[in-house]
């Protein structure tokens, strides 16, 4: 819940156009180990504005670890 609130209640973007999301815990609906209720999430930041296809393509070229097939299935959107 902390993470969800942070996404919708976040402060205004910083000078670099990003919004800081504080560390918290996340409880997904599926994908947890037996008996696990949630897991910690480190603090991170998000762009405050939409990213174009070209910007995303440039990101993936710069960070090949995020290319399709290299990302853990739990982190990737299903097609």
N, C-alpha and C positions, 0 to 999 in steps of 0.2 A: 504494500500500500504506500509506503514511503516513496518508492520509485514512481509509482503512478501519479501521486500527488505532485512530485517534483516535475514531472513532465507537463502537467497542466497548470501548476501554480508557480512555475519558475519565474525568476526575476527577469528583468529586461536584458536583452543581449548586451554583451560587453562590446568594447571598441572593435574587437576582431569579428563581430557578428555571430558569436557563439554564446550559448546559454550553458552555465555550469549546472550539472546535475550532481547532487551530493551522494555520497555512499549510502547504501541501505541494504535491505534484504528483499528478495524477489520470490514469490510463491506462484510458479506457473501451474496451469491446470493439468499438465502431464509432463513426463520426462524426468521425474524425480526417482531416486532410489527408494526402495521399500523403507518406510518409516521416516523418510526425509520430508520435511514440511516446506522448507525454503532454502535459499542459499544466499551468501553475501554477494553484493555487487559493489565493485570499486567505483569511486567518483569518476565521472567522465563529462564530456561536453558534447553538445549537439549544435549543428548549424541552426540558426534561428530562421533561415529561409530555405525554400525549396532548392534542390540541387538538380541541375539539368542532366540529361543523358550524357552530354559531352563532358561535363564536370565529373560525373561518376566514372565514365570510361577513363579519364585522365587519372583518377584516384586508383582504379584497378591496375592500370599500367604501372603506376608508381609503387603499388603494394600488391604484388602478385599473389601473396598469401590469401587474398580475398577473392581470387578468381573462382569461378564456378568449378566445383569438383574438389577444391582445396579447403573449403570451409566446412567445419563440423556440421553435420546434418541438422543438429538441434538449433544452430544459429542461422541456417539458410531458409528462405521462403520456399515452400513447395510450389511446384508449377502445376 
